[in-house]
């Protein structure tokens, strides 16, 4: 399970399992990555629910 994050300067992919972690990124600053990580953690349950609803798992 993962989520993609798009920014003005690039994008990142975060794994949600087994723990939330940066999988890869391109073009984002450390600040943008940290902000995205914070948002993913803050909205983890909503993201997981949406992922399961979309993929049916």
MOPAC internal coordinates of N, CA, C and O (Angstrom, degrees):
PM7 1SCF
backbone

  N    0.0000 0     0.00 0     0.00 0    0    0    0
  C    1.4444 1     0.00 0     0.00 0    1    0    0
  C    1.5292 1   107.67 1     0.00 0    2    1    0
  O    1.2310 1   121.06 1   -48.00 1    3    2    1
  N    1.3320 1   115.58 1   132.00 1    3    2    1
  C    1.4530 1   120.43 1  -177.87 1    5    3    2
  C    1.5246 1   110.24 1  -150.40 1    6    5    3
  O    1.2310 1   121.27 1    -9.96 1    7    6    5
  N    1.3267 1   115.18 1   170.04 1    7    6    5
  C    1.4586 1   121.29 1   177.61 1    9    7    6
  C    1.5330 1   108.11 1  -139.97 1   10    9    7
  O    1.2310 1   121.21 1   -38.58 1   11   10    9
  N    1.3299 1   115.29 1   141.42 1   11   10    9
  C    1.4565 1   121.43 1   175.97 1   13   11   10
  C    1.5230 1   108.78 1   -99.69 1   14   13   11
  O    1.2310 1   120.77 1   -38.63 1   15   14   13
  N    1.3202 1   116.13 1   141.37 1   15   14   13
  C    1.4518 1   123.04 1   179.72 1   17   15   14
  C    1.5220 1   107.90 1  -123.27 1   18   17   15
  O    1.2310 1   120.76 1   -51.61 1   19   18   17
  N    1.3141 1   116.16 1   128.39 1   19   18   17
  C    1.4659 1   121.64 1  -179.65 1   21   19   18
  C    1.5214 1   109.36 1  -109.71 1   22   21   19
  O    1.2310 1   120.23 1   -48.02 1   23   22   21
  N    1.3061 1   117.16 1   131.98 1   23   22   21
  C    1.4588 1   122.93 1   175.77 1   25   23   22
  C    1.5134 1   109.60 1  -121.93 1   26   25   23
  O    1.2310 1   120.33 1    -3.60 1   27   26   25
  N    1.3170 1   116.98 1   176.40 1   27   26   25
  C    1.4643 1   120.79 1   179.26 1   29   27   26
  C    1.5183 1   112.17 1   -63.91 1   30   29   27
  O    1.2310 1   120.60 1   146.99 1   31   30   29
  N    1.3207 1   116.46 1   -33.01 1   31   30   29
  C    1.4623 1   120.33 1  -173.90 1   33   31   30
  C    1.5167 1   114.43 1  -106.05 1   34   33   31
  O    1.2310 1   119.95 1   177.52 1   35   34   33
  N    1.3367 1   117.71 1    -2.48 1   35   34   33
  C    1.4523 1   119.01 1  -177.55 1   37   35   34
  C    1.5093 1   111.92 1   172.08 1   38   37   35
  O    1.2310 1   121.62 1    21.43 1   39   38   37
  N    1.3125 1   114.51 1  -158.57 1   39   38   37
  C    1.4615 1   120.12 1  -177.22 1   41   39   38
  C    1.5211 1   110.32 1  -150.64 1   42   41   39
  O    1.2310 1   121.76 1   -14.98 1   43   42   41
  N    1.3272 1   114.23 1   165.02 1   43   42   41
  C    1.4615 1   120.54 1   179.05 1   45   43   42
  C    1.5247 1   108.89 1  -146.86 1   46   45   43
  O    1.2310 1   121.61 1   -22.05 1   47   46   45
  N    1.3130 1   114.53 1   157.95 1   47   46   45
  C    1.4598 1   122.16 1   175.50 1   49   47   46
  C    1.5188 1   106.67 1  -124.63 1   50   49   47
  O    1.2310 1   120.73 1   -48.96 1   51   50   49
  N    1.3313 1   116.21 1   131.04 1   51   50   49
  C    1.4589 1   122.10 1   178.37 1   53   51   50
  C    1.5203 1   109.53 1  -117.99 1   54   53   51
  O    1.2310 1   120.76 1   -50.51 1   55   54   53
  N    1.3316 1   116.15 1   129.49 1   55   54   53
  C    1.4570 1   120.53 1   169.92 1   57   55   54
  C    1.5200 1   108.07 1   -72.93 1   58   57   55
  O    1.2310 1   120.42 1   -35.89 1   59   58   57
  N    1.3201 1   116.80 1   144.11 1   59   58   57
  C    1.4613 1   121.90 1   174.57 1   61   59   58
  C    1.5277 1   110.68 1  -102.75 1   62   61   59
  O    1.2310 1   120.59 1   162.10 1   63   62   61
  N    1.3195 1   116.48 1   -17.90 1   63   62   61
  C    1.4640 1   121.20 1  -178.68 1   65   63   62
  C    1.5145 1   109.87 1  -134.49 1   66   65   63
  O    1.2310 1   118.80 1   -35.80 1   67   66   65
  N    1.3015 1   119.88 1   144.20 1   67   66   65
  C    1.4594 1   125.83 1     2.25 1   69   67   66
  C    1.5280 1   112.65 1   -73.79 1   70   69   67
  O    1.2310 1   120.65 1   156.96 1   71   70   69
  N    1.3434 1   116.36 1   -23.04 1   71   70   69
  C    1.4612 1   120.37 1   173.27 1   73   71   70
  C    1.5283 1   107.66 1  -137.59 1   74   73   71
  O    1.2310 1   120.15 1   -17.79 1   75   74   73
  N    1.3007 1   117.33 1   162.21 1   75   74   73
  C    1.4597 1   121.03 1   178.69 1   77   75   74
  C    1.5231 1   108.88 1   -69.37 1   78   77   75
  O    1.2310 1   121.10 1   -56.41 1   79   78   77
  N    1.3370 1   115.51 1   123.59 1   79   78   77
  C    1.4567 1   120.77 1  -177.84 1   81   79   78
  C    1.5237 1   109.91 1  -154.77 1   82   81   79
  O    1.2310 1   120.79 1   -29.90 1   83   82   81
  N    1.3114 1   116.10 1   150.10 1   83   82   81
  C    1.4496 1   121.64 1   176.83 1   85   83   82
  C    1.5246 1   109.06 1   -70.45 1   86   85   83
  O    1.2310 1   120.53 1   -54.87 1   87   86   85
  N    1.3298 1   116.60 1   125.13 1   87   86   85
  C    1.4613 1   121.25 1   177.96 1   89   87   86
  C    1.5178 1   110.25 1   -91.99 1   90   89   87
  O    1.2310 1   120.71 1   133.86 1   91   90   89
  N    1.3237 1   116.25 1   -46.14 1   91   90   89
  C    1.4663 1   121.24 1   178.27 1   93   91   90
  C    1.5113 1   109.48 1  -163.43 1   94   93   91
  O    1.2310 1   121.12 1   -18.36 1   95   94   93
  N    1.3205 1   115.47 1   161.64 1   95   94   93
  C    1.4598 1   119.80 1   178.30 1   97   95   94
  C    1.5168 1   108.95 1  -156.21 1   98   97   95
  O    1.2310 1   121.49 1   -24.26 1   99   98   97
  N    1.3116 1   114.75 1   155.74 1   99   98   97
  C    1.4643 1   120.62 1   177.13 1  101   99   98
  C    1.5199 1   108.49 1  -145.31 1  102  101   99
  O    1.2310 1   120.62 1   -59.86 1  103  102  101
  N    1.3164 1   116.42 1   120.14 1  103  102  101
  C    1.4484 1   121.84 1   171.84 1  105  103  102
  C    1.5149 1   117.61 1    85.65 1  106  105  103
  O    1.2310 1   119.50 1   174.77 1  107  106  105
  N    1.3089 1   118.56 1    -5.23 1  107  106  105
  C    1.4682 1   120.73 1  -179.00 1  109  107  106
  C    1.5283 1   110.49 1   -92.50 1  110  109  107
  O    1.2310 1   120.87 1   -34.94 1  111  110  109
  N    1.3090 1   115.95 1   145.06 1  111  110  109
  C    1.4662 1   120.98 1   176.12 1  113  111  110
  C    1.5276 1   109.36 1   -76.75 1  114  113  111
  O    1.2310 1   120.70 1   -14.97 1  115  114  113
  N    1.3090 1   116.27 1   165.03 1  115  114  113
  C    1.4709 1   120.71 1   176.19 1  117  115  114
  C    1.5254 1   110.29 1   -57.25 1  118  117  115
  O    1.2310 1   120.65 1   140.04 1  119  118  117
  N    1.3182 1   116.36 1   -39.96 1  119  118  117
  C    1.4654 1   120.64 1   179.51 1  121  119  118
  C    1.5300 1   111.01 1   -62.15 1  122  121  119
  O    1.2310 1   120.48 1   136.09 1  123  122  121
  N    1.3261 1   116.68 1   -43.91 1  123  122  121
  C    1.4629 1   120.38 1   179.54 1  125  123  122
  C    1.5214 1   111.66 1   -66.16 1  126  125  123
  O    1.2310 1   120.50 1   141.35 1  127  126  125
  N    1.3128 1   116.65 1   -38.65 1  127  126  125
  C    1.4713 1   120.49 1   178.12 1  129  127  126
  C    1.5204 1   109.92 1   -64.60 1  130  129  127
  O    1.2310 1   120.40 1   134.81 1  131  130  129
  N    1.3308 1   116.84 1   -45.19 1  131  130  129
  C    1.4670 1   120.18 1   179.37 1  133  131  130
  C    1.5232 1   111.84 1   -63.45 1  134  133  131
  O    1.2310 1   120.45 1   141.30 1  135  134  133
  N    1.3262 1   116.75 1   -38.70 1  135  134  133
  C    1.4587 1   120.48 1   177.49 1  137  135  134
  C    1.5304 1   110.61 1   -65.29 1  138  137  135
  O    1.2310 1   120.65 1   137.27 1  139  138  137
  N    1.3277 1   116.36 1   -42.73 1  139  138  137
  C    1.4672 1   120.48 1   178.35 1  141  139  138
  C    1.5278 1   110.43 1   -63.88 1  142  141  139
  O    1.2310 1   120.37 1   136.98 1  143  142  141
  N    1.3207 1   116.90 1   -43.02 1  143  142  141
  C    1.4655 1   120.93 1   178.55 1  145  143  142
  C    1.5250 1   110.66 1   -59.90 1  146  145  143
  O    1.2310 1   120.64 1   136.88 1  147  146  145
  N    1.3104 1   116.39 1   -43.12 1  147  146  145
  C    1.4616 1   121.02 1   177.87 1  149  147  146
  C    1.5341 1   110.61 1   -59.76 1  150  149  147
  O    1.2310 1   120.45 1   135.25 1  151  150  149
  N    1.3234 1   116.74 1   -44.75 1  151  150  149
  C    1.4711 1   120.72 1  -179.46 1  153  151  150
  C    1.5232 1   111.65 1   -66.67 1  154  153  151
  O    1.2310 1   120.24 1   140.36 1  155  154  153
  N    1.3354 1   117.15 1   -39.64 1  155  154  153
  C    1.4627 1   120.24 1   177.83 1  157  155  154
  C    1.5239 1   109.69 1   -62.15 1  158  157  155
  O    1.2310 1   120.26 1   134.96 1  159  158  157
  N    1.3212 1   117.11 1   -45.04 1  159  158  157
  C    1.4683 1   120.26 1   178.88 1  161  159  158
  C    1.5257 1   111.42 1   -64.62 1  162  161  159
  O    1.2310 1   120.53 1   139.25 1  163  162  161
  N    1.3173 1   116.59 1   -40.75 1  163  162  161
  C    1.4613 1   121.38 1  -178.93 1  165  163  162
  C    1.5301 1   111.74 1   -64.30 1  166  165  163
  O    1.2310 1   120.44 1   145.77 1  167  166  165
  N    1.3275 1   116.77 1   -34.23 1  167  166  165
  C    1.4618 1   121.57 1  -175.90 1  169  167  166
  C    1.5283 1   112.53 1  -111.87 1  170  169  167
  O    1.2310 1   120.86 1  -156.99 1  171  170  169
  N    1.3161 1   115.97 1    23.01 1  171  170  169
  C    1.4680 1   121.90 1  -175.71 1  173  171  170
  C    1.5268 1   113.07 1   -51.76 1  174  173  171
  O    1.2310 1   119.82 1   131.38 1  175  174  173
  N    1.3073 1   117.95 1   -48.62 1  175  174  173
  C    1.4669 1   120.21 1  -176.79 1  177  175  174
  C    1.5212 1   111.68 1   -64.67 1  178  177  175
  O    1.2310 1   120.04 1   138.45 1  179  178  177
  N    1.3122 1   117.52 1   -41.55 1  179  178  177
  C    1.4691 1   120.85 1   177.85 1  181  179  178
  C    1.5239 1   111.18 1   -64.17 1  182  181  179
  O    1.2310 1   120.43 1   138.84 1  183  182  181
  N    1.3208 1   116.78 1   -41.16 1  183  182  181
  C    1.4644 1   121.09 1   179.34 1  185  183  182
  C    1.5230 1   110.28 1   -64.56 1  186  185  183
  O    1.2310 1   120.35 1   135.04 1  187  186  185
  N    1.3243 1   116.93 1   -44.96 1  187  186  185
  C    1.4666 1   120.56 1   178.76 1  189  187  186
  C    1.5323 1   111.00 1   -61.66 1  190  189  187
  O    1.2310 1   120.11 1   136.19 1  191  190  189
  N    1.3129 1   117.40 1   -43.81 1  191  190  189
  C    1.4712 1   121.27 1   178.91 1  193  191  190
  C    1.5252 1   110.90 1   -61.52 1  194  193  191
  O    1.2310 1   120.30 1   135.34 1  195  194  193
  N    1.3301 1   117.03 1   -44.66 1  195  194  193
  C    1.4634 1   121.07 1   179.49 1  197  195  194
  C    1.5290 1   110.53 1   -65.09 1  198  197  195
  O    1.2310 1   120.24 1   140.60 1  199  198  197
  N    1.3163 1   117.15 1   -39.40 1  199  198  197
  C    1.4609 1   121.57 1   179.50 1  201  199  198
  C    1.5219 1   109.98 1   -62.27 1  202  201  199
  O    1.2310 1   120.69 1   132.08 1  203  202  201
  N    1.3361 1   116.29 1   -47.92 1  203  202  201
  C    1.4745 1   120.77 1  -179.99 1  205  203  202
  C    1.5275 1   110.94 1   -63.40 1  206  205  203
  O    1.2310 1   120.34 1   139.94 1  207  206  205
  N    1.3198 1   116.96 1   -40.06 1  207  206  205
  C    1.4591 1   121.11 1   179.33 1  209  207  206
  C    1.5281 1   110.20 1   -64.18 1  210  209  207
  O    1.2310 1   120.34 1   138.12 1  211  210  209
  N    1.3134 1   116.96 1   -41.88 1  211  210  209
  C    1.4600 1   121.38 1  -178.21 1  213  211  210
  C    1.5332 1   112.10 1   -71.11 1  214  213  211
  O    1.2310 1   120.72 1   134.79 1  215  214  213
  N    1.3503 1   116.22 1   -45.21 1  215  214  213
  C    1.4577 1   120.58 1  -175.10 1  217  215  214
  C    1.5209 1   113.34 1   -95.53 1  218  217  215
  O    1.2310 1   120.01 1   170.59 1  219  218  217
  N    1.3422 1   117.58 1    -9.41 1  219  218  217
  C    1.4627 1   120.70 1   176.78 1  221  219  218
  C    1.5133 1   114.68 1    68.84 1  222  221  219
  O    1.2310 1   120.62 1  -145.89 1  223  222  221
  N    1.3210 1   116.42 1    34.11 1  223  222  221
  C    1.4852 1   118.99 1   179.92 1  225  223  222
  C    1.4898 1   110.13 1  -120.93 1  226  225  223
  O    1.2310 1   120.10 1   180.00 1  227  226  225

